[in-house]
């Protein structure tokens, strides 16, 4: 289904269909039958494996199981065996099932009765394609008799609808004349697809989509699986102590070296069954040019039938990793690398290693064995759900995404005032993580909106000593004029830099301004600039909860006050701050970071509030359902989406879990756990929490949501007993201001009959408390980043693009380190790397900040290690990265 090749009536039909599907996803209803279509009957032809000894046999024997057969390593025996003659077809239903053993097709009782030895089976399952082991395959075809019959009856050009995509187009597209016939569907299989798992909600589908993304080919490519997928390595020859084992030991100071005449050297990789290579790299040893291969050929296949795959001419400037093979589609039992020629007419080849990114064949195809309990630990909403149900639901999500991709280019850009289909589909934005087209569209939008880089850099003079004094006690300078943020902002606005920056520069433009740090004596070649970005991030959203916030633009969430939930590090825009031009500049900085390789981060995890800037994550009401258009504005840029991510794809129950110590608090209030959730045991205790909150109590928003639910369920007696006339139309905002929900609200008591209206007003006030501030940030962001990019990005993707990836490993960091002028086997390098291996993720982040001014990857680091033992090196490095963060060349301050 290729995007852009559809007729107009098809596009409109698919949009109509996607709208209906999105509503079903949001309401956790049965999805349309067209998406779940399964034909009642499919004809399969047997394709013999040409490498098998019995390829020319006149018949094929197929094992039949009473359920999809054993996964890999299973021992369960088949129930029957059926015989298919050469040239014949197998009749089966259209129902398919995939596990790690392979792809299975189902036979009905009627179809089984055609074969002897299958009596007593109500249904049977046959392995259509075995993963990782080759063998015969079952391929769906139309039988000759059936085609002839259709041509005689309906015409030569008749093509029945046999796929779910065709069914969607025929069902939802407007067309003139008689609609082509649909092949009768398998009612039982369709009902399996349409059935919604018990307790299933919109958030379950979003979490399942995240699971599929995390286990997709794109994510798996981050893993080096050389040892996991290779059985053994053979080489043509080797020098003493330079053996084949060094090719996979991951050590930079060892290597394999051949021994013999030129043009006869090779490395043979014997792959494990089912391994499919996506990337194959040679790790070159550049110490001697004559040992570096110049021309390499790659062969693959069985040991007796190797076929040429690719010949690579290695660039003369390449001295590190060279990719010689990519994107294989099938399993190759053997891969052989032949070195045809070396540089400078060298005789022997020397390699530091071989690196492979590959997958098990079954990992590239959605299958039920993906949903093992151990894999679901990070996805609590999916734990305990039957694996077959998750598998069928995942198939439907894949179908939905496939259809969405076919019309994605017609949906972008989404205008601010979009209504109908365009507006409703925003709630499906999390599924774009699974789209292969969204990244390409984002790259195209960014590249087409680039501006040329400025010829000269603005030079800014920054006094960080004054900024530190302000950070220590912000109350002494309410105007914040000494903050690095303000110094940068005013410096860029000064007459010396009267050309405003548009921040739409190419990706390669890496420095936006030049910093001269007063009394620090730095020559800014990029490090000072990145330092200034880190300082700005730290001033806006301090990494420590024990220090005051130096700038007025953001305030801590209430979760920071009680150290609860995963969102305790988050900040929200300050509803009291009205300095909108500076909010716009913050948005511009975020847009510049999104377009470039720079990050706006703190020294630890990110606190940049980006969630509210990306539309498409509905604010959820009771039961996890999106609120109506009039209820707090489902698409509004609300602070909840910035502060509490549980509202960007989680139910109110999940919001309660995010609220921190909620269950303990409810227990103290007199609640007990029951079948329907928390049940009121002593209403007055729970309502006392509400009264405390109403009077200015400080709690997380998740807890506030839960308590408002209690207020809605309370009976009249409990309400009157606890509140009387003390509950008024007021609430407390994130900046701790008490605001009236209606005119004269502080003097108007809430009646029992009006409690739902009170709840609605509280939700609306909290959701919209920072609406103006977020609008200003978003206005600045849109001056730098085109609207279509925001339409395509989820908030998780946007946060990562702006803030970088917080998790750093020593192995990942080593990819960006160069040791210039040092041999690979130098002991100083080994001591240094051993020290880094003992660092935690936070240690590594601080190390990056220490040497580059950034605290996240990617970076480029040139290291010149000293002669220190590994333990000493580790201690010295750790002390430096935590205690020596200033740039100081002992410059005389009077020289300024």
Secondary structure, 3 states (H helix, E strand, C coil): CCCCCCCHHHHHHHHHHHHHHHHHHHHCCCCCCCCCCCECCEEEEEECCCCCCCCCCCEEEEEEECCCCCCCCCCCCCCEEEEEECCCEEEECCCEEEECCEEEEEEEHHHHCCCCCCCCCCEEEEEEEECCCCCCEEEEECCHHHHHHHHHHHCCCCCCECCHHHHHHHHHCCCCCCCCCECCECHHHHHHHHCCCCCCCHHHHHHHHHHHHHCCHHHHCCCCCHHHHEEEEEECCCECCECHHHHHCCCCCCCEECCCCCCCEEEEEEECCCEEEEEEEEEECCCCHHHCEEEEEEEEEECCEEEEEEEEECCCCCCCEEEEEECCCCCCCEEEEEEEEEHHHCCCCEEEEEEEEEEEHHHHCCCHHHCCHHHHCCCCCCCCCCHHHHHHHHHHHHHHHHHHHHHHHHHCCCCCCCCCHHHHHHHHHHHHHHCCCHHHHHHHHHHHCCCCCCCCCEEEEECHHHHHHHHHCHHHCCCCCCCHHHHHHHHHHCHHHCCCCCCCCCCCCCCCEEEEECCCCCCCCCHHHHHHHHHHHHHHCCCCCCCCCCCCCEEECHHHHHCCCCCCCCEEECCCCCCHHHHHHHHHHHHHHHHCCCCCCCCCCCCCCCHHHCCCCCCECHHHCECCCCCCCCCCCCHHHHHCHHHHCCCHHHHHHHCCCHHHHHHHHCEEEECCEEEECCHHHHHHHHHHHHCCCCCCHHHHHHHHHHHHHCCHHHHHHHCCCCCECEEECCCCCEEECCCCHHHCECCHHHHHHHHHHHHHHHHCCCHHHHHHHHHHHHCCCCHHHHHHCCHHHHHHHHHCCCCCCHHHHHCCEECCCCCCCCHHHHHHHHHHHCCCHHHHHHHHHHHHCCCCCCCCEECCCCCCCHHHHHHHHHHHHHHCCCCCCCCCHHHC
